[in-house]
Amino acid sequence: MGVFAQHVADFAERGLAAFPVDTRAKRPAVKGWQQASAVKSRAWARSPKLAAADGVGLLMGKPSGVVEVDVDAAGEAWLAVAVDRFGETPIKIRTASGKSKLWYRHNGEGRHIRPFPDEPIDILGNGFTIAPPSRREDLGTCYAFVTGGLDDVANLPTMPPTERQTDTQRLTGSAANGARNVSLWRWCMTEARHCEDVEALSAAAAAWNGALIAPLSAREVEQCARSAWKYEAAGRNFIGLKKPQLTNGDRIMDGLIDHPEAYALYLLFQRWHGNRNSFAIAPTAMSSAGSPPWPRRRIESARDILLERGFLAEVRSPDKSRRKSGLYSLTAQPIPGGGAGEGVYSDCWQICQVSEGV
């Protein structure tokens, strides 16, 4: 038997709505999990396939009477931040990846991802969570109660009223003005970064929708989730970010995007000479060797673009009379500006900040 079959009775005896989950994909392993109950939990455990599941999912909110504070960062420091914000609780959980969860008594909270800027904290008053002692075989570890256990669920404290109000307002405030569809779409865009696939995002969107006084249809929820996932899968989802998260490689591409041959030559130089202080560039010899397979003048033109835009620095000028090639070095930080690609990412980001129809 898997973890689910071994421990489902512990949840059912306390009236908790549990169901089997795929811990690696972090998604339910059974359809109809939203209607989980103690009776259904026991029935699922009698199915050999479901009984083998190594994860126990627990419905959050009204069905279980539990709201979870998910600390999506490892370490005691962020756990201390969460406890300071929401108060002490007898149930603290360590996830298989070493992060933390706090359980409180549900008091009307909804579900919201990152309600507080710059804090890796999620409030789960809807949807589901993965509960101890679920196991991640790929990590070789289990979810575990650090303090407390299932017997303490009946004695959980509630969150401070100010935190409950903040979460509820963020979930339903903008939807009250008739813009529910756009509100859900933007929420899906933010939530997509925390989902494994479109099915997981659709399930989370259904839970969000369930918190509304006048929920959208299942078809509209599915459309919003799939639209948001297309942006996420294409790498064009910048909603909720203060700025695009760019690497130095991205900046190099931006600076040379209008001169692809210069960009290709720069990448070759990085491969061959990235660990050298200086190196020779001999366009005639390079062309003859087919490295790269371009005419001499094309190599010279690409080299000159790299010099002009600060991607190369000239250490020694070429001396044709003495038939000596020039010496060059890769700059530690390319000089910004000049490239036609500059601003591409910021432009995309600005576009994605505008609400779109779904």
Secondary structure, DSSP 8 states (H G I E B T S, - for coil): --HHHHHHHHHHTTT--EEEEETTTTEESSTTGGG--HHHHHHHHTSHHHHT-SEEEEE-BTTTTEEEEEE-S-SHHHHHHHHHHH---S-EEE-TTS-EEEEEE-SS--EEE--STT--EEEESSSEEEETT-EETTTTEE-EEEE--GGGGGG-----HHHHHHHHHHHHTGGGGT-HHHHHHHHHHHHGGG-SSHHHHHHHHHHHHHTSSS---HHHHHHHHHHHHHHHHTT---TT-SS----HHHHHHHHHTT-HHHHHHHHHHHHHHTT-S-EEE-HHHHHHHTSS-S-HHHHHHHHHHHHHTTSEEEEE--BTTTTB-EEEEE-SS------TTTTHHHHHHHHHTS----
